[in-house]
Amino acid sequence: MLTLYGSQACGLPVASTFYSGHTEFLKPIRGKFFEIDYQLEKILDAEFKSYWPPTNSDYGSWANPSIDSISKSLQAIMEGYKENVEVAMQASQIIRTHYTWERSADLALKSMHSMGILNFKYDIEG
């Protein structure tokens, strides 16, 4: 996820599924990256299961990306590279505006304050 996010912030065209945790970073730039098709599949991987035991017998699902969709996305990136870089730079600006260290800290403080974890006042801009 960090590689995807860093690439976007640098203005590189990217391709990704739009499923799971990284969608929080992708929502503001949806339409400015290549979406890879996928099928949801139950998680059966023994190693994954050994690290993430569920509270019930359901380990959840993950996105199994379409190889054809990956191929087509990468080909489209290369065929229209100049235009795709321009769009990626627009995404970069959005990311660098929405996800600053200051904004992240402010959101974390606001969340902790609302849960009663913080007992002091602070100013949050915006």
FIMI-822079 format. One record per atom (N, C-alpha, C): x, y, z. Coordinates in steps of 0.02 Angstrom, whole numbers, padded with zeros to 5 digits, always signed. Example, Ala and Ser with C-alpha at 12.3 -4.5 7.8 and 13.67 -1.06 7.14 Angstrom:
2
+00660-00284+00390
+00615-00225+00390
+00660-00165+00390
+00642-00112+00354
+00684-00053+00357
+00645+00002+00394
This chain:
126
+00041-00059+00000
+00000+00000+00000
+00044+00063+00000
+00098+00063+00039
+00141+00121+00042
+00173+00136-00026
+00192+00084-00063
+00221+00094-00129
+00170+00126-00176
+00109+00103-00174
+00055+00132-00215
+00045+00205-00197
+00040+00219-00134
+00029+00287-00110
+00088+00333-00127
+00149+00309-00118
+00209+00348-00134
+00214+00361-00208
+00198+00312-00249
+00200+00322-00321
+00150+00375-00342
+00091+00373-00314
+00040+00423-00330
+00063+00492-00308
+00090+00497-00249
+00113+00562-00224
+00168+00591-00267
+00207+00547-00299
+00261+00570-00344
+00237+00585-00414
+00173+00573-00428
+00146+00589-00493
+00156+00534-00545
+00165+00473-00523
+00171+00417-00569
+00103+00386-00583
+00089+00368-00645
+00027+00333-00660
+00027+00264-00625
-00029+00245-00596
-00033+00181-00561
-00095+00143-00582
-00093+00078-00568
-00151+00034-00577
-00161-00003-00512
-00224-00010-00491
-00239-00042-00427
-00310-00068-00426
-00321-00119-00385
-00390-00138-00371
-00420-00083-00328
-00485-00080-00325
-00519-00034-00281
-00558-00075-00230
-00520-00106-00185
-00549-00149-00134
-00503-00149-00073
-00532-00146-00015
-00498-00153+00049
-00470-00086+00074
-00422-00091+00119
-00398-00032+00156
-00370+00024+00115
-00335+00009+00061
-00303+00063+00022
-00354+00106-00015
-00417+00085-00016
-00468+00127-00049
-00476+00193-00012
-00458+00195+00052
-00462+00259+00089
-00417+00311+00058
-00360+00290+00031
-00315+00336-00003
-00336+00348-00075
-00371+00300-00105
-00389+00306-00175
-00454+00345-00186
-00497+00349-00136
-00562+00383-00145
-00556+00453-00173
-00512+00495-00146
-00509+00564-00172
-00482+00570-00244
-00451+00517-00269
-00423+00520-00337
-00454+00468-00384
-00511+00443-00364
-00544+00393-00407
-00555+00422-00476
-00538+00385-00527
-00540+00410-00596
-00474+00437-00620
-00425+00442-00575
-00359+00467-00593
-00306+00412-00588
-00329+00350-00585
-00284+00292-00587
-00322+00237-00625
-00285+00186-00645
-00316+00131-00682
-00341+00078-00632
-00406+00064-00635
-00435+00015-00590
-00429-00055-00620
-00402-00099-00581
-00394-00169-00601
-00455-00209-00579
-00483-00247-00626
-00540-00290-00610
-00516-00346-00564
-00562-00372-00524
-00545-00426-00478
-00607-00468-00461
-00594-00525-00432
-00646-00568-00405
-00631-00577-00331
-00683-00571-00289
-00673-00584-00218
-00669-00659-00206
-00619-00679-00168
-00610-00749-00151
-00600-00756-00076
-00629-00808-00048
-00619-00823+00023
-00545-00834+00036
-00522-00810+00093
-00452-00819+00111
-00442-00890+00138
-00401-00927+00102
-00386-00997+00121
-00313-01007+00138
-00271-00957+00129
-00199-00962+00138
-00182-00978+00211
-00147-01034+00221
-00131-01058+00289
-00086-01009+00326
-00038-00979+00291
+00007-00932+00325
-00031-00871+00349
-00074-00843+00305
-00115-00786+00325
-00157-00804+00386
-00188-00863+00384
-00231-00884+00440
-00192-00891+00505
-00129-00910+00501
-00089-00918+00562
-00074-00852+00595
-00073-00797+00557
-00058-00731+00586
-00121-00692+00604
-00177-00707+00573
-00239-00669+00583
-00297-00714+00602
-00295-00744+00661
-00351-00787+00681
-00415-00746+00690
-00470-00769+00661
-00532-00732+00667
-00567-00746+00733
-00617-00705+00749
-00657-00718+00808
-00709-00773+00795
-00721-00785+00730
-00764-00841+00709
-00726-00879+00655
-00759-00920+00618
-00723-00961+00568
-00714-00925+00501
-00735-00862+00496
-00730-00826+00432
-00667-00783+00431
-00622-00799+00386
-00560-00761+00379
-00568-00703+00330
-00627-00696+00302
-00640-00641+00256
-00623-00659+00184
-00621-00607+00143
-00607-00616+00072
-00553-00566+00050
-00519-00583-00003
-00474-00535-00033
-00484-00533-00107
-00458-00479-00137
-00468-00468-00209
-00415-00506-00248
-00437-00550-00291
-00392-00586-00336
-00394-00548-00402
-00341-00511-00419
-00343-00468-00478
-00343-00508-00543
-00377-00480-00592
-00379-00510-00659
-00313-00497-00695
-00280-00550-00716
-00216-00543-00752
-00227-00503-00816
-00282-00516-00850
-00297-00480-00912
-00306-00405-00898
-00340-00389-00843
-00351-00319-00825
-00285-00284-00806
-00241-00320-00772
-00175-00292-00755
-00138-00277-00820
-00137-00325-00865
-00102-00317-00929
-00129-00257-00968
-00195-00253-00973
-00226-00198-01011
-00212-00130-00978
-00213-00128-00912
-00199-00065-00877
-00128-00042-00889
-00080-00088-00882
-00010-00069-00893
+00003-00049-00965
-00029-00083-01011
-00022-00065-01082
-00051+00005-01095
-00109+00019-01065
-00140+00085-01074
-00097+00140-01043
-00066+00125-00987
-00021+00175-00955
+00035+00192-01003
+00066+00141-01032
+00123+00153-01077
+00102+00186-01143
+00046+00166-01171
+00024+00193-01235
+00005+00267-01231
-00020+00288-01175
-00038+00358-01166
+00002+00390-01110
+00066+00374-01107
+00106+00392-01049
+00106+00467-01034
+00115+00509-01084
+00118+00581-01072
+00053+00606-01041
-00003+00586-01069
-00068+00607-01042
-00080+00577-00973
-00059+00515-00964
-00069+00483-00899
-00027+00515-00844
+00032+00539-00861
+00073+00575-00812
+00039+00640-00793
+00009+00674-00840
-00027+00736-00824
-00084+00723-00775
-00121+00670-00786
-00176+00651-00740
-00147+00630-00672
-00092+00593-00674
-00059+00571-00612
-00034+00631-00571
-00012+00683-00605
+00010+00743-00569
-00049+00778-00535
-00107+00775-00566
-00167+00802-00534
-00183+00761-00470
-00177+00695-00476
-00188+00652-00418
-00136+00667-00364
-00075+00679-00384
-00022+00695-00336
-00039+00757-00295
-00063+00808-00329
-00082+00869-00294
-00137+00857-00243
-00187+00818-00262
-00241+00801-00216
-00214+00764-00156
-00172+00714-00168
-00144+00674-00113
-00102+00718-00067
-00060+00760-00095
-00016+00801-00053
-00055+00854-00015
-00116+00869-00036
-00158+00916+00000
-00198+00880+00055
-00224+00821+00039
-00268+00785+00085
-00230+00747+00140
-00168+00726+00125
-00134+00681+00171
-00067+00710+00195
-00070+00766+00228
-00010+00795+00257
-00001+00767+00328
+00060+00772+00354
+00072+00751+00423
+00029+00791+00471
+00024+00856+00459
-00014+00900+00503
-00088+00879+00504
-00115+00868+00445
-00186+00849+00441
-00197+00781+00474
-00152+00734+00464
-00158+00668+00495
-00156+00673+00572
-00110+00715+00597
-00105+00724+00670
-00168+00758+00697
-00194+00807+00662
-00255+00840+00683
-00314+00792+00686
-00321+00750+00635
-00375+00700+00634
-00367+00650+00691
-00306+00629+00705
-00294+00582+00759
-00311+00614+00827
-00291+00676+00837
-00306+00711+00899
-00381+00721+00907
-00415+00739+00854
-00487+00749+00856
-00522+00683+00874
-00499+00628+00845
-00528+00563+00859
-00517+00543+00932
-00455+00553+00957
-00440+00535+01026
-00480+00579+01075
-00488+00643+01057
-00527+00688+01099
-00600+00666+01102
-00628+00646+01045
-00698+00625+01043
-00709+00560+01082
-00657+00519+01089
-00663+00457+01128
-00648+00468+01202
-00632+00530+01220
-00617+00545+01290
-00547+00527+01311
-00503+00513+01263
-00434+00495+01280
-00393+00557+01297
-00408+00613+01265
-00372+00675+01278
-00412+00719+01325
-00378+00751+01372
-00411+00794+01419
-00390+00867+01412
-00358+00885+01356
-00338+00954+01347
-00367+00980+01282
-00370+01046+01277
-00397+01078+01218
-00342+01088+01167
-00360+01088+01104
-00313+01100+01050
-00353+01132+00992
-00317+01165+00949
-00349+01196+00891
-00338+01152+00830
-00392+01141+00793
-00388+01106+00729
-00416+01152+00676
-00373+01167+00627
-00396+01209+00572
-00436+01166+00524
-00488+01197+00494
-00527+01161+00443
-00576+01117+00474
